[in-house]
Amino acid sequence: MNEGDIIIDEDEALKQFLPKGFGKQIKEANVAAQIERTKRAAPEPAAIASGSHSSGEGNSQDSDDDSDEDDEFPVSHELVLKTHERAITTLTVDPSGSRLITGSTDCTIKLHDFASMTPTTLRAFKSVDPTAAKASANSETHPVHLVEFNPISPAQILVISATPQAKILSRDGEILTEFVKGDMYLRDMHNTKGHISEITTGTWHPTNKNLCVTAGTDSTLRIWDVNLKREQRDVIVHKSRIAGSAGRTRMTAVVWGSPVQGGANLLVGAALDGSLVMWSGDGPYARPAAEIRDAHKKNTWTGGIDISSDGRSVVTRGGDDTIKLWDTRKFKQAISVVEHASTSGQYTTSNIRFSPNASSILTGSQSGHLHILNPATLKPELVTPVTPGSPLITVLWHEKLNQILTGSANAETHVLYNPNTSSRGAAMVMSKAPKRRHIDDDPTLTTDLSQGLSGDSIVNPNGLLTSTNQGSTSFAARHPNVGLTASGRSRDPRRPHIPMTTPFAKSQPDEKHIKDYIPLSSMRDEDPREALLKYADKAKDDPLFTNAWAHTQPKTIYAELSDEEEEDEGPEKKRVKQR
């Protein structure tokens, strides 16, 4: 270094301020940091019924098993979606894994697209009320029981609300088909063309894209063709054998399975009387192939049922706080039974699912934990908290995404994934760069144009802000009726009553305005008889309508009566009836 050189100290603040380069800058995201922020706490290891290893070799073996479990179950990271206002009762993902649809007790279904979401824009792109007839009409709304993509034709979605009519929606939420409602005055359910009371659940045919089945509280299962909405294709009437039920009960769950390796389809349904009934999936449906009358305790809601991919096992989650495993080849008694607290008393759609390869069984719990069970013994292999303190209602393990989706009573949808084994879905969302903040990111400041605009939502830029288009901050403005009687008077005697004055209703009308601007208003204070007699002489002297017959009209001649005749004239006396 020469003596004339000038030494300048490095200023970190200045380096941060100056641009690092010129031209268009590529926005890069720290994907590893984003994914790390979604990492969950270590899941609780399930209790092992058999003894534990005490040696060092055994401890090392246990640690290896734990790492294998982490890779086997995609639960290391999670993505949380908060798009509903009430408990989430059902969810479904299309076979490609690109679109997620959730249903809730807030009577709406939300459509989510993983490709359009970023870490800062986790929201639904559309909200649909499947029971609303018109957006402007005050129609009834009902909770959503089931939303399910057609596994063969993802352009169709089966939507079941708490109504007697199921609907088929398009991929974008448009109504394609609405099945007919049956005649409630017919006693024989074979003669009705549809359900006569609320539908509880349903599912698609595993191999035929045009068929689906619905289960109702009218003790029937009805098989529908999506191309024929005016009448069901087949009806299955389940006759209950409980005394006093008149042969009717409520169908609570149904599953339609087909073995992957080939074979006959199976249709299995559960009822409120505790029975579990199995039919041949392709018919005939006149008599069940097998029936278990006391599968679960009667008058308890069996909301969860599923069939394995090989078609050999059926698992049910009953309202009697039990989970039971059944063999379809020996459909008489349960293979395994475990105690598990039920949530179907409050949330009837609490389900239980097999994993895609039938190597595990998934279900939620009252405490908000996700339970992954062994399909042979029903013992827990993994128990991990998802929404502690809030019941976990619905679960789903998507095969292509290798991600577990859950819906809870606190209106949260959790997508559990593993960045090493999961593909697309939540892993794709967290690998994107965060979107720059925009005013549209706040849902309270945006309007869904599909629902239309109300008059209160229109703001005049040049006008004064009123209480209808600006946020009311005071308590009196937000609660205008507090402190007033039913007639609108103040409860405080010191405050005078101000009469309501509007252009259409005034407490004291303006008489001058009425007299000047309202036609014929002066006739209110005039005697109608006197007003007509004023024109009597004018009508006699100058007749307007009978003037043409003035010369030819004959003169009226009246009979002349004497004074005595006038006195005697009167009503004749009644004749006395002769007996």
C-alpha positions as CSV (number, residue, x, y, z in Angstrom):
1,M,0.0,0.0,0.0
2,N,1.4,3.4,-1.0
3,E,1.5,6.3,1.3
4,G,-0.8,8.4,-0.9
5,D,-3.7,5.8,-0.9
6,I,-6.9,6.7,0.9
7,I,-8.3,4.2,3.3
8,I,-12.1,4.0,3.5
9,D,-13.8,2.0,6.2
10,E,-16.6,-0.4,5.0
11,D,-20.1,0.8,5.9
12,E,-22.5,-2.1,6.2
13,A,-25.6,0.2,6.2
14,L,-24.4,1.7,2.9
15,K,-23.8,-1.7,1.4
16,Q,-27.3,-2.7,2.2
17,F,-28.7,0.5,0.7
18,L,-26.9,0.3,-2.6
19,P,-28.2,-2.1,-5.3
20,K,-26.2,-5.3,-5.7
21,G,-26.7,-5.2,-9.5
22,F,-28.4,-3.4,-12.4
23,G,-31.2,-4.4,-14.7
24,K,-34.1,-6.7,-13.9
25,Q,-33.7,-8.3,-10.5
26,I,-34.9,-11.9,-10.1
27,K,-36.8,-12.4,-6.9
28,E,-35.6,-15.5,-5.2
29,A,-37.1,-17.1,-2.1
30,N,-35.3,-19.0,0.7
31,V,-37.3,-22.2,0.2
32,A,-35.4,-24.0,2.9
33,A,-36.3,-21.3,5.5
34,Q,-40.0,-21.3,4.4
35,I,-40.3,-25.0,4.7
36,E,-38.5,-25.0,8.0
37,R,-41.1,-22.5,9.4
38,T,-43.8,-25.1,8.7
39,K,-42.0,-27.9,10.6
40,R,-44.1,-29.4,13.3
41,A,-43.1,-30.5,16.8
42,A,-41.9,-34.0,17.1
43,P,-45.0,-36.3,17.2
44,E,-45.7,-38.4,20.3
45,P,-44.5,-42.0,20.0
46,A,-47.3,-44.4,20.3
47,A,-47.3,-46.7,23.4
48,I,-46.0,-50.1,22.6
49,A,-48.0,-52.9,24.2
50,S,-45.2,-55.3,24.4
51,G,-42.0,-54.8,26.5
52,S,-39.3,-52.3,25.8
53,H,-35.6,-52.8,25.1
54,S,-33.2,-51.9,27.9
55,S,-29.8,-52.4,26.3
56,G,-28.0,-49.8,24.2
57,E,-28.5,-51.8,21.1
58,G,-32.2,-51.7,21.7
59,N,-32.2,-48.0,22.1
60,S,-30.4,-47.5,18.9
61,Q,-32.9,-49.8,17.2
62,D,-35.8,-47.6,18.6
63,S,-34.2,-44.5,17.2
64,D,-33.9,-46.1,13.8
65,D,-37.6,-47.1,14.0
66,D,-38.6,-43.5,14.8
67,S,-36.7,-42.2,11.8
68,D,-38.4,-44.8,9.7
69,E,-41.8,-43.7,11.0
70,D,-41.1,-40.1,10.1
71,D,-40.4,-41.1,6.6
72,E,-43.3,-43.5,6.4
73,F,-46.0,-41.0,7.6
74,P,-45.9,-37.6,6.1
75,V,-46.5,-35.6,9.3
76,S,-43.2,-33.7,9.8
77,H,-44.5,-30.4,8.3
78,E,-48.0,-28.8,8.0
79,L,-49.8,-26.1,6.1
80,V,-52.8,-24.4,7.8
81,L,-55.8,-23.0,5.8
82,K,-58.3,-20.9,7.6
83,T,-61.1,-20.2,5.1
84,H,-64.2,-21.3,6.9
85,E,-66.1,-19.8,9.9
86,R,-67.4,-23.0,11.5
87,A,-66.5,-26.6,11.8
88,I,-65.2,-28.4,8.7
89,T,-67.2,-31.6,8.2
90,T,-65.8,-32.9,4.9
91,L,-63.0,-32.4,2.4
92,T,-61.9,-33.9,-0.9
93,V,-59.0,-33.6,-3.4
94,D,-59.2,-34.4,-7.1
95,P,-57.2,-37.4,-8.3
96,S,-54.5,-35.2,-9.7
97,G,-54.0,-33.4,-6.4
98,S,-54.4,-29.9,-7.8
99,R,-57.7,-28.8,-6.3
100,L,-59.0,-29.0,-2.7
101,I,-62.7,-28.6,-1.7
102,T,-63.9,-28.3,1.9
103,G,-67.4,-28.3,3.3
104,S,-68.5,-26.9,6.6
105,T,-71.4,-26.3,8.9
106,D,-71.3,-22.6,7.8
107,C,-73.4,-24.0,4.8
108,T,-70.7,-23.3,2.2
109,I,-68.0,-25.1,0.3
110,K,-64.6,-23.5,-0.5
111,L,-62.6,-24.2,-3.6
112,H,-58.8,-24.1,-3.2
113,D,-56.2,-24.3,-6.0
114,F,-52.7,-25.3,-4.8
115,A,-51.2,-23.8,-8.0
116,S,-52.5,-20.3,-7.3
117,M,-51.6,-20.2,-3.6
118,T,-48.3,-18.8,-2.2
119,P,-47.1,-18.8,1.4
120,T,-48.7,-15.4,2.0
121,T,-51.9,-16.0,0.0
122,L,-53.5,-19.1,1.6
123,R,-57.1,-18.5,0.7
124,A,-59.9,-20.1,-1.3
125,F,-60.6,-18.7,-4.8
126,K,-64.3,-19.4,-4.7
127,S,-67.1,-19.9,-2.1
128,V,-70.3,-21.7,-3.1
129,D,-73.5,-22.2,-1.2
130,P,-74.9,-25.4,-2.7
131,T,-78.4,-24.9,-1.3
132,A,-78.9,-21.3,-2.3
133,A,-81.4,-20.9,-5.2
134,K,-80.5,-17.3,-6.1
135,A,-77.9,-14.9,-4.7
136,S,-80.5,-12.2,-4.1
137,A,-83.2,-14.4,-2.6
138,N,-83.5,-15.1,1.1
139,S,-83.3,-18.9,0.7
140,E,-82.6,-21.4,3.4
141,T,-79.1,-22.7,3.9
142,H,-78.1,-26.1,5.2
143,P,-74.9,-27.6,6.6
144,V,-72.8,-29.6,4.1
145,H,-72.4,-33.3,5.0
146,L,-70.3,-34.5,2.1
147,V,-68.2,-33.3,-0.8
148,E,-66.5,-35.9,-3.0
149,F,-64.8,-35.8,-6.3
150,N,-65.7,-38.4,-8.9
151,P,-62.6,-40.7,-8.9
152,I,-63.0,-41.5,-12.6
153,S,-64.3,-38.2,-13.9
154,P,-63.0,-35.3,-11.7
155,A,-65.2,-32.8,-13.5
156,Q,-68.1,-34.0,-11.3
157,I,-68.5,-33.4,-7.6
158,L,-71.1,-35.1,-5.4
159,V,-72.4,-32.6,-2.8
160,I,-74.8,-33.6,0.0
161,S,-76.3,-31.1,2.3
162,A,-78.9,-31.6,5.1
163,T,-81.7,-31.8,2.5
164,P,-83.5,-34.6,0.7
165,Q,-81.9,-33.7,-2.6
166,A,-78.3,-34.4,-3.6
167,K,-76.5,-32.3,-6.2
168,I,-73.8,-32.8,-8.8
169,L,-71.5,-29.8,-9.2
170,S,-68.9,-29.1,-11.8
171,R,-65.2,-28.6,-11.0
172,D,-65.8,-24.9,-10.7
173,G,-68.8,-25.1,-8.4
174,E,-71.6,-24.8,-11.0
175,I,-74.7,-27.0,-10.5
176,L,-75.0,-29.7,-13.1
177,T,-77.7,-32.0,-11.7
178,E,-80.1,-31.9,-8.8
179,F,-81.8,-35.2,-8.0
180,V,-85.5,-35.3,-7.4
181,K,-87.3,-35.4,-4.0
182,G,-89.6,-38.3,-3.3
183,D,-93.3,-38.2,-2.3
184,M,-93.4,-38.1,1.4
185,Y,-97.0,-39.3,1.6
186,L,-96.2,-42.8,0.2
187,R,-95.6,-45.4,2.8
188,D,-93.7,-47.9,0.6
189,M,-90.2,-46.5,-0.1
190,H,-89.9,-48.6,-3.2
191,N,-92.5,-46.4,-4.9
192,T,-90.9,-43.0,-4.3
193,K,-88.6,-41.5,-6.9
194,G,-86.2,-40.0,-4.4
195,H,-85.4,-39.5,-0.7
196,I,-88.2,-38.1,1.3
197,S,-86.1,-36.8,4.2
198,E,-82.5,-35.7,4.9
199,I,-79.6,-37.4,3.2
200,T,-76.7,-38.2,5.6
201,T,-73.9,-39.3,3.3
202,G,-73.1,-40.8,-0.1
203,T,-70.2,-41.9,-2.4
204,W,-69.3,-42.7,-6.0
205,H,-69.2,-46.0,-7.8
206,P,-65.6,-47.2,-7.9
207,T,-65.6,-48.2,-11.6
208,N,-68.7,-46.6,-13.2
209,K,-68.4,-42.8,-13.5
210,N,-72.1,-42.3,-14.0
211,L,-73.3,-44.0,-10.7
212,C,-73.4,-42.8,-7.2
213,V,-75.2,-43.9,-4.0
214,T,-76.8,-41.8,-1.3
215,A,-77.9,-42.8,2.2
216,G,-80.9,-41.1,3.9
217,T,-82.8,-41.0,7.1
218,D,-85.8,-42.6,5.3
219,S,-84.1,-46.0,5.8
220,T,-83.0,-46.3,2.2
221,L,-79.9,-46.4,0.0
222,R,-80.6,-45.0,-3.5
223,I,-78.4,-45.5,-6.5
224,W,-78.5,-42.7,-9.0
225,D,-77.4,-42.2,-12.6
226,V,-76.1,-38.6,-13.1
227,N,-77.8,-38.5,-16.5
228,L,-81.2,-39.3,-15.0
229,K,-82.2,-36.9,-12.3
230,R,-85.9,-37.5,-12.2
231,E,-85.8,-40.9,-10.6
232,Q,-83.2,-43.2,-8.9
233,R,-81.9,-46.2,-10.8
234,D,-82.2,-48.6,-7.8
235,V,-83.5,-48.3,-4.3
236,I,-82.4,-50.4,-1.4
237,V,-84.8,-50.4,1.6
238,H,-83.2,-51.5,4.9
239,K,-85.8,-53.0,7.3
240,S,-85.0,-52.5,10.9
241,R,-85.8,-55.3,13.4
242,I,-85.9,-53.1,16.5
243,A,-89.3,-53.3,18.3
244,G,-91.3,-50.1,17.8
245,S,-89.4,-48.8,14.9
246,A,-92.0,-49.9,12.3
247,G,-89.3,-51.4,10.2
248,R,-87.5,-48.0,9.6
249,T,-84.2,-46.6,10.8
250,R,-81.6,-44.1,9.6
251,M,-78.8,-45.0,7.3
252,T,-75.7,-43.3,8.8
253,A,-72.8,-44.4,6.5
254,V,-72.1,-46.1,3.2
255,V,-69.0,-47.2,1.3
256,W,-68.7,-48.6,-2.2
257,G,-65.4,-50.5,-2.8
258,S,-63.8,-52.5,-5.6
259,P,-60.7,-54.7,-5.2
260,V,-57.7,-53.3,-7.0
261,Q,-56.7,-56.8,-8.2
262,G,-60.2,-57.4,-9.6
263,G,-63.3,-59.0,-8.3
264,A,-66.8,-58.2,-7.3
265,N,-67.8,-54.8,-6.0
266,L,-69.1,-54.5,-2.4
267,L,-71.6,-52.0,-1.0
268,V,-71.6,-51.7,2.8
269,G,-73.9,-49.5,4.8
270,A,-74.4,-48.8,8.5
271,A,-77.6,-47.9,10.3
272,L,-78.7,-46.2,13.4
273,D,-80.1,-49.5,14.8
274,G,-76.5,-50.7,15.1
275,S,-76.6,-53.0,12.1
276,L,-74.0,-53.4,9.4
277,V,-75.3,-54.6,6.0
278,M,-73.4,-55.7,2.9
279,W,-74.7,-56.1,-0.7
280,S,-73.2,-57.1,-3.9
281,G,-72.0,-53.8,-5.5
282,D,-73.5,-54.7,-8.9
283,G,-76.8,-56.1,-7.7
284,P,-79.2,-57.5,-7.2
285,Y,-80.2,-55.5,-4.1
286,A,-83.4,-57.3,-3.1
287,R,-81.7,-59.1,-0.3
288,P,-78.3,-58.3,1.4
289,A,-75.4,-60.7,1.0
290,A,-74.6,-60.5,4.7
291,E,-75.9,-58.6,7.7
292,I,-74.7,-58.1,11.3
293,R,-77.5,-56.8,13.5
294,D,-75.5,-55.8,16.5
295,A,-72.3,-54.5,14.9
296,H,-72.5,-51.4,17.1
297,K,-74.7,-50.3,20.0
298,K,-78.2,-49.4,18.8
299,N,-79.3,-45.7,18.7
300,T,-75.6,-44.6,18.3
301,W,-74.4,-42.9,15.2
302,T,-71.9,-44.9,13.2
303,G,-70.5,-42.1,11.0
304,G,-67.2,-43.6,9.9
305,I,-66.8,-46.6,7.5
306,D,-64.3,-47.6,4.9
307,I,-63.2,-50.6,2.9
308,S,-59.6,-51.5,2.1
309,S,-58.1,-51.4,-1.3
310,D,-58.0,-55.2,-1.6
311,G,-61.7,-55.5,-0.6
312,R,-61.1,-57.9,2.3
313,S,-61.4,-55.6,5.3
314,V,-64.1,-53.1,6.5
315,V,-63.4,-50.7,9.4
316,T,-66.2,-48.9,11.3
317,R,-66.1,-46.1,13.9
318,G,-69.2,-46.2,15.9
319,G,-70.9,-43.9,18.3
320,D,-70.4,-46.4,21.1
321,D,-66.8,-45.3,21.5
322,T,-65.4,-48.3,19.6
323,I,-63.5,-49.0,16.4
324,K,-64.1,-52.4,14.8
325,L,-62.5,-54.3,12.0
326,W,-64.5,-56.8,9.9
327,D,-63.6,-59.4,7.3
328,T,-65.8,-59.4,4.2
329,R,-65.2,-63.1,3.7
330,K,-66.5,-64.0,7.1
331,F,-68.9,-61.2,7.8
332,K,-70.2,-62.3,11.1
333,Q,-68.2,-60.9,13.9
334,A,-65.4,-58.3,14.4
335,I,-61.8,-59.3,14.0
336,S,-60.4,-56.6,16.2
337,V,-62.1,-54.1,18.6
338,V,-60.5,-51.1,20.3
339,E,-61.9,-48.3,22.5
340,H,-61.8,-44.9,20.9
341,A,-63.8,-41.8,22.0
342,S,-66.5,-40.9,19.5
343,T,-67.3,-37.4,18.2
344,S,-70.3,-38.5,16.0
345,G,-72.7,-37.4,18.7
346,Q,-71.9,-33.8,17.9
347,Y,-70.3,-34.1,14.4
348,T,-72.1,-36.9,12.5
349,T,-69.5,-36.9,9.6
350,S,-66.6,-38.0,11.8
351,N,-64.9,-40.5,9.5
352,I,-62.2,-43.2,9.5
353,R,-60.1,-44.0,6.4
354,F,-57.7,-46.6,5.1
355,S,-54.4,-45.3,3.7
356,P,-54.0,-45.7,-0.1
357,N,-52.2,-49.0,0.2
358,A,-54.3,-50.2,3.2
359,S,-51.2,-50.4,5.4
360,S,-52.6,-48.0,8.0
361,I,-55.9,-46.6,9.3
362,L,-56.4,-42.9,9.9
363,T,-59.0,-41.3,12.2
364,G,-59.3,-38.2,14.4
365,S,-60.1,-37.9,18.1
366,Q,-62.0,-35.7,20.6
367,S,-58.8,-34.1,21.8
368,G,-57.7,-33.0,18.3
369,H,-55.0,-35.8,17.8
370,L,-54.5,-37.7,14.6
371,H,-54.4,-41.5,15.2
372,I,-52.6,-43.8,12.7
373,L,-53.6,-47.4,13.5
374,N,-52.3,-50.8,12.6
375,P,-54.8,-52.4,10.2
376,A,-54.4,-55.8,11.8
377,T,-54.5,-55.0,15.5
378,L,-56.0,-51.5,15.5
379,K,-53.2,-50.4,17.9
380,P,-51.8,-46.9,17.4
381,E,-48.6,-46.6,15.4
382,L,-48.5,-42.8,15.6
383,V,-50.5,-40.3,17.6
384,T,-49.7,-36.6,16.8
385,P,-51.6,-33.5,17.9
386,V,-53.1,-31.4,15.0
387,T,-55.6,-29.1,16.7
388,P,-55.2,-29.7,20.5
389,G,-58.5,-29.0,22.3
390,S,-60.6,-29.0,19.2
391,P,-62.1,-32.3,17.8
392,L,-60.6,-33.6,14.6
393,I,-63.6,-34.5,12.4
394,T,-62.5,-35.6,8.9
395,V,-59.2,-37.1,7.6
396,L,-57.9,-38.0,4.1
397,W,-54.6,-39.5,2.9
398,H,-54.1,-38.6,-0.8
399,E,-52.2,-41.2,-2.8
400,K,-50.6,-39.0,-5.4
401,L,-49.6,-36.2,-3.1
402,N,-48.7,-38.4,-0.2
403,Q,-50.1,-35.9,2.1
404,I,-52.6,-36.1,5.0
405,L,-55.4,-33.6,5.1
406,T,-57.5,-33.0,8.2
407,G,-60.6,-30.8,9.1
408,S,-61.3,-29.7,12.6
409,A,-64.1,-28.1,14.6
410,N,-62.1,-24.9,14.9
411,A,-62.6,-24.3,11.2
412,E,-59.0,-25.1,10.3
413,T,-57.8,-27.3,7.5
414,H,-54.3,-28.8,8.1
415,V,-52.3,-30.3,5.3
416,L,-49.6,-32.6,6.7
417,Y,-46.6,-33.3,4.4
418,N,-43.0,-34.4,4.3
419,P,-40.8,-32.4,1.9
420,N,-38.7,-35.5,1.2
421,T,-41.5,-37.9,0.3
422,S,-44.5,-35.6,-0.6
423,S,-44.9,-34.1,-4.0
424,R,-46.9,-30.9,-5.1
425,G,-49.7,-29.8,-2.9
426,A,-48.5,-28.1,0.2
427,A,-44.9,-28.8,-0.7
428,M,-45.3,-26.8,-3.9
429,V,-47.0,-23.9,-2.1
430,M,-44.1,-23.5,0.4
431,S,-41.5,-23.7,-2.4
432,K,-42.9,-20.5,-4.0
433,A,-41.7,-17.0,-3.4
434,P,-44.0,-14.9,-1.2
435,K,-46.4,-12.7,-3.1
436,R,-46.0,-9.0,-2.6
437,R,-48.6,-7.5,-0.3
438,H,-51.6,-6.2,-2.1
439,I,-54.9,-4.7,-1.0
440,D,-56.7,-7.7,-2.4
441,D,-55.0,-9.9,0.1
442,D,-57.3,-8.6,2.8
443,P,-60.7,-10.4,2.3
444,T,-62.5,-7.7,4.2
445,L,-61.6,-5.1,1.6
446,T,-62.6,-7.2,-1.4
447,T,-65.9,-8.1,-2.9
448,D,-67.0,-11.4,-4.5
449,L,-68.5,-10.3,-7.8
450,S,-70.3,-13.6,-8.2
451,Q,-72.5,-12.6,-5.2
452,G,-73.3,-9.2,-6.7
453,L,-73.1,-5.7,-5.2
454,S,-75.4,-4.2,-2.7
455,G,-76.4,-0.6,-2.5
456,D,-74.4,-0.1,0.7
457,S,-71.2,-1.2,-1.1
458,I,-71.4,1.6,-3.6
459,V,-69.3,4.6,-2.6
460,N,-69.4,8.0,-4.3
461,P,-65.9,9.3,-4.6
462,N,-67.0,13.0,-4.5
463,G,-69.7,12.5,-1.9
464,L,-69.7,12.7,1.9
465,L,-69.0,9.5,3.8
466,T,-72.0,8.3,5.7
467,S,-72.5,5.7,8.3
468,T,-73.3,3.1,5.6
469,N,-69.9,3.4,3.8
470,Q,-67.5,4.1,6.5
471,G,-66.4,2.1,9.5
472,S,-68.4,2.9,12.6
473,T,-66.1,3.2,15.5
474,S,-68.5,4.4,18.3
475,F,-70.6,2.0,20.2
476,A,-73.8,4.1,19.6
477,A,-73.2,3.9,15.8
478,R,-72.6,0.2,15.8
479,H,-75.6,-0.4,18.1
480,P,-78.3,2.1,17.1
481,N,-81.2,0.3,18.9
482,V,-79.6,0.0,22.3
483,G,-81.3,2.2,24.8
484,L,-84.5,2.6,22.8
485,T,-88.0,1.3,23.5
486,A,-89.9,-0.8,21.0
487,S,-91.5,2.4,19.6
488,G,-88.2,4.1,19.1
489,R,-88.3,6.4,22.1
490,S,-85.3,6.9,24.3
491,R,-85.3,5.2,27.7
492,D,-83.7,8.3,29.2
493,P,-86.5,10.7,30.3
494,R,-84.1,13.7,29.9
495,R,-83.6,13.1,26.2
496,P,-86.4,14.5,24.1
497,H,-88.0,12.3,21.4
498,I,-87.2,13.4,17.9
499,P,-89.9,12.3,15.5
500,M,-88.8,10.5,12.4
501,T,-88.9,12.7,9.3
502,T,-88.4,11.1,6.0
503,P,-89.5,12.1,2.4
504,F,-92.2,9.3,2.5
505,A,-93.4,9.4,6.1
506,K,-93.7,12.6,8.1
507,S,-95.1,12.8,11.6
508,Q,-96.9,16.2,10.7
509,P,-97.6,16.5,7.0
510,D,-97.2,19.9,5.3
511,E,-100.7,21.1,4.4
512,K,-99.5,23.8,2.0
513,H,-97.4,21.3,0.1
514,I,-100.4,18.8,-0.1
515,K,-102.8,21.6,-1.3
516,D,-100.5,22.9,-3.9
517,Y,-98.9,19.8,-5.4
518,I,-101.4,17.0,-4.8
519,P,-104.3,17.0,-7.3
520,L,-107.9,17.0,-5.9
521,S,-106.5,17.2,-2.4
522,S,-109.2,19.8,-1.4
523,M,-111.9,17.3,-1.9
524,R,-111.0,15.7,1.4
525,D,-112.8,18.5,3.3
526,E,-115.8,18.8,1.1
527,D,-119.3,17.2,1.4
528,P,-119.7,14.9,-1.6
529,R,-123.6,15.4,-1.7
530,E,-123.3,19.2,-1.8
531,A,-120.6,18.9,-4.4
532,L,-122.9,16.9,-6.7
533,L,-126.0,19.1,-6.2
534,K,-124.0,22.2,-7.4
535,Y,-124.2,20.7,-10.9
536,A,-127.9,19.8,-10.8
537,D,-129.2,23.0,-12.3
538,K,-126.5,23.0,-14.9
539,A,-127.3,19.4,-15.9
540,K,-131.0,20.3,-16.3
541,D,-130.5,23.4,-18.4
542,D,-127.6,22.2,-20.6
543,P,-127.7,18.4,-20.7
544,L,-124.4,17.0,-22.0
545,F,-125.4,13.5,-22.9
546,T,-129.2,13.6,-23.5
547,N,-129.3,16.9,-25.5
548,A,-129.8,15.0,-28.8
549,W,-133.3,13.7,-27.6
550,A,-134.4,17.0,-26.1
551,H,-137.2,17.5,-28.7
552,T,-138.4,13.9,-29.1
553,Q,-138.2,12.9,-25.5
554,P,-141.7,12.4,-24.1
555,K,-142.8,14.3,-21.0
556,T,-143.2,12.2,-17.9
557,I,-146.8,12.2,-16.6
558,Y,-147.4,11.4,-13.0
559,A,-150.7,10.2,-11.5
560,E,-152.5,12.8,-9.5
561,L,-153.5,11.7,-6.0
562,S,-156.0,13.3,-3.6
563,D,-155.2,14.1,0.0
564,E,-157.3,11.1,1.2
565,E,-155.5,8.7,-1.1
566,E,-152.1,10.0,0.1
567,E,-153.0,9.3,3.7
568,D,-154.3,5.8,3.0
569,E,-151.3,5.0,0.9
570,G,-148.9,2.8,2.7
571,P,-147.8,-0.8,3.1
572,E,-150.6,-3.3,3.2
573,K,-151.4,-5.0,6.4
574,K,-150.2,-8.5,6.7
575,R,-152.8,-11.1,6.2
576,V,-153.5,-13.3,9.1
577,K,-152.7,-16.9,8.4
578,Q,-155.6,-19.2,8.6
579,R,-155.1,-22.2,10.7
